[in-house]
Amino acid sequence: MNRLQVAIVGTPYPQLTAALAAAEVDIVEDHLSAEAAIVTFGGTSAELTELATNSSTLRWVQLPSAGIEAFNDALKARPDLQWTSAKGAYGEPVAEHALALTLALLRELPKRVVARSWAPASGTSLHGLRITVVGSGGVALEIVRLMKCFRTDVTVVRRTEADAAGADRTISTAQLHEALPKTDVLVLAAALTPATRNMISATELALLGEHAIIVNIARGGLIDTTALTEHLAANKIAGAALDVTEPEPLPDGHPLWTEPRALITPHAADTLEMIQPLFAARVAENLSRFGSGLALTGQVDAAAGY
C-alpha cells in the first residue's frame, strides 16, 4: 500500500512530528510531489501559493489557523483542492480568554489595576446578563457554553437561523440590529471576510446601550476602530476588550492605549504554546480521515473564505 506523500510548509515541531510519524506518512522534500500539504506555524502565503499553483499531485491542504484570510491567494489559485483550517481546534483557550476579558471589564479591572487609592465599590455581575455572540464556529460555541455557566441569556448571530447548540436563540446577521439594543455583552467570534469587515461600525455601536461592552477575540477588522475609539471616548458604551485590533499590532500612541474603558491584549487568546498540541491533534485526525476517505474536519469554502 502506498504511503501518503506529505509536504510540510513552515516549521515542524515535536508534537506535529510525532503525529505525522504515528500516521505513517512520508514527508517529502520535493513539495511538488506531495499529495497533501500541512501548513504549520511560520508557513507563508507565498510558499503555499507557489506550491498550490505548480503542483499537479496536491489534493488536500491543512491550514494552521481558524481565520484563513492570510492564505486567500492560495485558495483563489486552487479552489478545486480540499482545504481545511483549524477552526474549532482552538475553541477552549480562545473562549477562556473571551470569558476572562468579559469578567475583567464587568468588574472594572482596567480601572482597578492602575488605582493607587481606595474608591467606592462598583462593578457588574455576569450572572443573568444578555450576551450576543456573533459567529457560530467552534470558538463561538465554546463561548456560548462558558457563558451559560453564569445563567446568561445568549443569542447567537450567524449567516442562517439554523439553531446554534446551547444558545437560547439563533438569529441571522440580517437581524443583528434588532439584537444590539438588548445586548449587555457583545462578543465577536466570526470569520473576517469582505462581508464581515467593519460589521461593527458607528451604526451598530450607536444601537448598543451605554452599559454595553464589546469583546473581540476574532479579527480586528470586524470593528471600525475609529468609530469604536470615538464611542469609548464619548462614554457611549461602557467598555471594549480587544485581543485583536485593526491595525495589528496596535501602534504605540494610539488613543485606545490610554482609553480607560479599553482593555487590550496582544493576540494572546491562543498562544503558540497553547495551540501547538491542538493543531497536531487536528492534523492527526484529518490524516486518519483522509486515509479512510471520510469527510475532513474544519473544511473550508474557498469561495466564501472560511
VEXDREN-2710 file (C-alpha; in Angstrom, 1 decimal):
% VEXDREN-2710
k/r/px/py/pz
1/MET/0.0/0.0/0.0
2/ASN/1.4/3.4/-1.0
3/ARG/2.0/5.8/1.8
4/LEU/0.6/9.3/1.7
5/GLN/3.2/11.9/0.4
6/VAL/3.0/14.9/2.7
7/ALA/4.8/18.3/2.4
8/ILE/5.3/20.5/5.5
9/VAL/5.1/24.2/4.7
10/GLY/6.5/26.0/7.7
11/THR/8.4/24.9/10.8
12/PRO/8.0/21.4/12.1
13/TYR/7.7/21.0/15.9
14/PRO/7.8/17.9/18.2
15/GLN/4.1/17.3/18.6
16/LEU/3.4/17.7/14.9
17/THR/6.4/15.4/14.0
18/ALA/5.1/12.8/16.4
19/ALA/1.6/13.0/14.9
20/LEU/3.0/12.6/11.4
21/ALA/5.1/9.6/12.4
22/ALA/2.1/7.9/14.1
23/ALA/0.1/8.4/10.9
24/GLU/2.8/6.6/8.9
25/VAL/3.1/9.1/6.1
26/ASP/6.1/10.1/4.0
27/ILE/7.4/13.6/4.5
28/VAL/8.7/14.7/1.1
29/GLU/11.4/17.3/0.4
30/ASP/10.1/17.8/-3.1
31/HIS/6.9/19.6/-2.3
32/LEU/5.7/19.4/-5.9
33/SER/5.3/15.6/-5.4
34/ALA/3.1/15.9/-2.3
35/GLU/-0.5/14.7/-2.2
36/ALA/-1.2/16.7/1.0
37/ALA/0.3/19.8/2.5
38/ILE/0.4/20.6/6.2
39/VAL/0.9/24.4/6.6
40/THR/2.4/24.9/10.1
41/PHE/3.3/27.9/12.0
42/GLY/5.7/30.1/10.1
43/GLY/4.5/28.8/6.7
44/THR/3.8/31.8/4.4
45/SER/1.1/32.5/1.9
46/ALA/3.7/33.0/-0.8
47/GLU/5.2/29.5/-0.2
48/LEU/1.7/27.9/-0.2
49/THR/0.6/29.8/-3.3
50/GLU/3.7/28.6/-5.2
51/LEU/3.1/25.0/-4.2
52/ALA/-0.7/25.1/-5.0
53/THR/-0.1/26.8/-8.3
54/ASN/2.6/24.4/-9.6
55/SER/1.6/21.0/-8.1
56/SER/-0.2/18.5/-10.2
57/THR/-0.4/15.9/-7.4
58/LEU/-1.7/18.0/-4.5
59/ARG/-5.2/17.1/-3.3
60/TRP/-5.6/18.5/0.3
61/VAL/-4.2/21.4/2.3
62/GLN/-4.4/21.7/6.1
63/LEU/-4.1/25.4/7.3
64/PRO/-2.8/26.2/10.8
65/SER/-5.3/28.9/11.8
66/ALA/-9.1/29.3/12.1
67/GLY/-9.1/32.5/10.2
68/ILE/-7.7/31.9/6.7
69/GLU/-7.6/35.4/5.1
70/ALA/-3.8/35.3/5.1
71/PHE/-3.9/32.4/2.6
72/ASN/-6.6/33.8/0.3
73/ASP/-4.2/34.0/-2.7
74/ALA/-3.5/30.2/-2.5
75/LEU/-7.2/29.4/-2.1
76/LYS/-8.1/31.5/-5.1
77/ALA/-5.3/29.8/-7.1
78/ARG/-6.6/26.3/-6.4
79/PRO/-10.3/26.3/-5.3
80/ASP/-10.5/22.7/-6.6
81/LEU/-8.4/21.4/-3.7
82/GLN/-9.7/20.2/-0.4
83/TRP/-8.9/22.9/2.1
84/THR/-9.2/22.6/5.9
85/SER/-8.5/25.1/8.6
86/ALA/-8.0/24.8/12.3
87/LYS/-11.5/26.2/13.0
88/GLY/-12.8/24.8/16.2
89/ALA/-9.5/23.3/17.2
90/TYR/-8.6/26.3/19.5
91/GLY/-12.0/26.8/20.9
92/GLU/-11.2/26.1/24.5
93/PRO/-8.3/28.6/25.0
94/VAL/-9.8/31.3/22.9
95/ALA/-13.2/31.0/24.6
96/GLU/-11.5/31.1/28.0
97/HIS/-9.8/34.3/27.1
98/ALA/-13.1/35.8/25.9
99/LEU/-14.6/35.0/29.3
100/ALA/-11.6/36.4/31.1
101/LEU/-11.9/39.7/29.2
102/THR/-15.6/39.9/29.8
103/LEU/-15.3/39.4/33.5
104/ALA/-12.4/41.9/33.7
105/LEU/-14.4/44.6/32.0
106/LEU/-17.6/44.0/34.0
107/ARG/-15.6/44.0/37.3
108/GLU/-13.8/47.2/36.1
109/LEU/-10.3/45.6/36.5
110/PRO/-8.6/48.0/34.0
111/LYS/-9.5/50.9/36.4
112/ARG/-8.6/48.9/39.5
113/VAL/-5.2/47.8/38.1
114/VAL/-4.0/51.4/37.8
115/ALA/-5.7/52.7/41.0
116/ARG/-3.4/54.0/43.8
117/SER/-6.1/54.8/46.3
118/TRP/-9.3/53.3/47.7
119/ALA/-12.5/54.0/45.8
120/PRO/-16.2/53.2/46.2
121/ALA/-17.1/49.6/45.3
122/SER/-18.5/49.1/41.8
123/GLY/-18.8/46.5/39.1
124/THR/-21.4/44.3/37.3
125/SER/-22.0/40.6/37.7
126/LEU/-22.1/38.5/34.6
127/HIS/-24.9/36.3/36.0
128/GLY/-28.2/37.0/34.3
129/LEU/-26.8/39.3/31.6
130/ARG/-27.8/39.2/27.9
131/ILE/-25.0/38.0/25.7
132/THR/-24.9/38.3/21.9
133/VAL/-22.2/36.1/20.2
134/VAL/-21.5/36.9/16.6
135/GLY/-20.3/33.7/14.9
136/SER/-21.2/30.0/15.2
137/GLY/-18.0/28.1/14.8
138/GLY/-16.1/26.1/17.4
139/VAL/-14.8/29.1/19.3
140/ALA/-18.3/30.7/19.3
141/LEU/-20.0/27.6/20.6
142/GLU/-17.4/27.2/23.4
143/ILE/-18.0/30.8/24.4
144/VAL/-21.7/30.0/24.5
145/ARG/-21.1/27.0/26.7
146/LEU/-19.0/29.0/29.2
147/MET/-21.4/32.0/29.2
148/LYS/-24.3/29.7/30.1
149/CYS/-22.5/28.7/33.3
150/PHE/-23.4/32.2/34.5
151/ARG/-27.2/31.9/33.9
152/THR/-26.9/34.3/31.0
153/ASP/-29.3/34.7/28.1
154/VAL/-27.3/34.0/24.9
155/THR/-28.2/35.0/21.4
156/VAL/-26.0/33.7/18.5
157/VAL/-25.8/35.6/15.3
158/ARG/-24.9/33.7/12.2
159/ARG/-25.5/33.7/8.4
160/THR/-28.6/31.5/8.8
161/GLU/-31.1/31.0/11.6
162/ALA/-30.2/27.3/12.0
163/ASP/-30.0/26.7/15.7
164/ALA/-26.6/27.0/17.4
165/ALA/-26.0/24.4/20.1
166/GLY/-26.5/25.8/23.6
167/ALA/-27.8/29.2/22.6
168/ASP/-31.2/30.5/23.9
169/ARG/-31.9/31.7/20.4
170/THR/-30.2/31.9/17.0
171/ILE/-30.8/34.8/14.6
172/SER/-29.4/35.7/11.2
173/THR/-26.9/38.5/10.6
174/ALA/-29.8/40.5/9.0
175/GLN/-31.4/40.6/12.5
176/LEU/-28.2/41.9/14.3
177/HIS/-29.6/45.4/14.6
178/GLU/-32.6/44.1/16.4
179/ALA/-30.5/42.3/19.0
180/LEU/-28.0/45.1/19.8
181/PRO/-30.2/47.4/21.9
182/LYS/-31.0/44.4/24.1
183/THR/-27.3/43.3/24.4
184/ASP/-25.2/43.7/27.6
185/VAL/-22.1/41.9/26.3
186/LEU/-21.3/41.7/22.5
187/VAL/-18.7/39.0/21.7
188/LEU/-17.2/38.8/18.2
189/ALA/-16.2/35.3/17.1
190/ALA/-16.8/35.5/13.4
191/ALA/-14.5/35.0/10.4
192/LEU/-13.2/38.1/8.7
193/THR/-14.5/38.2/5.1
194/PRO/-15.4/41.1/2.8
195/ALA/-19.0/40.7/4.1
196/THR/-18.0/40.9/7.8
197/ARG/-15.3/43.6/7.6
198/ASN/-16.4/46.6/9.7
199/MET/-19.6/44.8/10.6
200/ILE/-19.5/46.7/13.9
201/SER/-19.4/50.3/12.6
202/ALA/-20.7/53.6/14.0
203/THR/-24.2/52.5/13.2
204/GLU/-24.0/49.3/15.2
205/LEU/-22.2/51.0/18.1
206/ALA/-25.0/53.6/18.3
207/LEU/-27.5/50.7/18.8
208/LEU/-25.7/49.4/21.9
209/GLY/-26.6/50.9/25.2
210/GLU/-24.2/52.9/27.3
211/HIS/-24.0/50.0/29.7
212/ALA/-22.9/47.5/27.0
213/ILE/-19.4/46.1/26.5
214/ILE/-17.7/44.6/23.4
215/VAL/-15.2/41.7/23.4
216/ASN/-13.4/40.8/20.2
217/ILE/-11.3/37.6/20.1
218/ALA/-11.7/37.0/16.3
219/ARG/-10.2/39.6/13.9
220/GLY/-9.7/43.3/14.4
221/GLY/-11.2/44.1/11.0
222/LEU/-14.6/43.2/12.3
223/ILE/-14.8/46.5/14.1
224/ASP/-14.4/50.1/12.7
225/THR/-11.5/51.1/15.0
226/THR/-12.1/54.8/14.6
227/ALA/-15.8/54.6/15.4
228/LEU/-15.0/52.4/18.4
229/THR/-12.4/54.8/19.7
230/GLU/-14.8/57.7/19.4
231/HIS/-17.7/55.9/21.1
232/LEU/-15.5/55.0/24.0
233/ALA/-14.2/58.5/24.4
234/ALA/-17.7/59.9/24.4
235/ASN/-18.9/57.3/27.0
236/LYS/-21.4/55.9/24.6
237/ILE/-20.5/52.3/25.5
238/ALA/-19.2/51.0/28.8
239/GLY/-16.0/49.3/27.5
240/ALA/-14.2/47.2/24.9
241/ALA/-11.8/44.3/25.4
242/LEU/-9.8/43.6/22.3
243/ASP/-7.4/40.7/21.8
244/VAL/-7.2/41.7/18.1
245/THR/-7.1/45.1/16.5
246/GLU/-7.1/46.9/13.2
247/PRO/-4.4/47.7/12.5
248/GLU/-2.5/44.9/14.3
249/PRO/-0.2/45.4/16.2
250/LEU/-2.0/48.5/17.5
251/PRO/0.6/51.3/17.1
252/ASP/2.2/52.9/20.1
253/GLY/0.5/56.1/20.9
254/HIS/-2.9/55.0/19.5
255/PRO/-5.7/56.6/21.6
256/LEU/-7.0/53.1/22.6
257/TRP/-3.9/52.5/24.7
258/THR/-4.8/55.3/27.1
259/GLU/-8.6/54.9/26.9
260/PRO/-9.6/53.9/30.4
261/ARG/-12.6/51.8/29.2
262/ALA/-10.4/49.7/26.8
263/LEU/-8.6/46.5/27.7
264/ILE/-6.1/45.3/25.1
265/THR/-4.2/42.0/25.0
266/PRO/-1.7/41.2/22.2
267/HIS/-3.5/38.5/20.3
268/ALA/-2.8/36.2/23.2
269/ALA/-6.1/34.2/23.3
270/ASP/-4.3/31.3/21.8
271/THR/-0.5/31.4/22.3
272/LEU/1.8/29.2/20.3
273/GLU/2.4/27.0/23.3
274/MET/-1.4/26.5/23.8
275/ILE/-2.2/25.7/20.2
276/GLN/0.7/23.6/19.0
277/PRO/-0.6/20.4/20.6
278/LEU/-4.2/21.2/19.5
279/PHE/-3.0/21.7/15.9
280/ALA/-1.1/18.4/16.0
281/ALA/-4.2/16.7/17.1
282/ARG/-6.3/18.2/14.3
283/VAL/-3.6/17.1/11.8
284/ALA/-3.7/13.6/13.2
285/GLU/-7.4/13.4/13.0
286/ASN/-7.6/14.7/9.4
287/LEU/-4.8/12.4/8.2
288/SER/-6.8/9.5/9.6
289/ARG/-9.9/10.7/7.9
290/PHE/-8.2/11.5/4.6
291/GLY/-6.7/8.0/4.5
292/SER/-10.1/6.4/5.2
293/GLY/-12.0/8.5/2.7
294/LEU/-14.0/10.3/5.4
295/ALA/-15.1/13.9/5.5
296/LEU/-12.4/16.1/6.9
297/THR/-12.8/18.3/9.9
298/GLY/-12.7/22.0/9.5
299/GLN/-13.5/22.1/5.8
300/VAL/-13.1/25.5/4.2
301/ASP/-15.3/27.0/1.5
302/ALA/-12.6/28.5/-0.8
303/ALA/-15.1/30.9/-2.4
304/ALA/-16.6/32.2/0.9
305/GLY/-13.2/32.5/2.5
306/TYR/-13.9/30.4/5.7
END
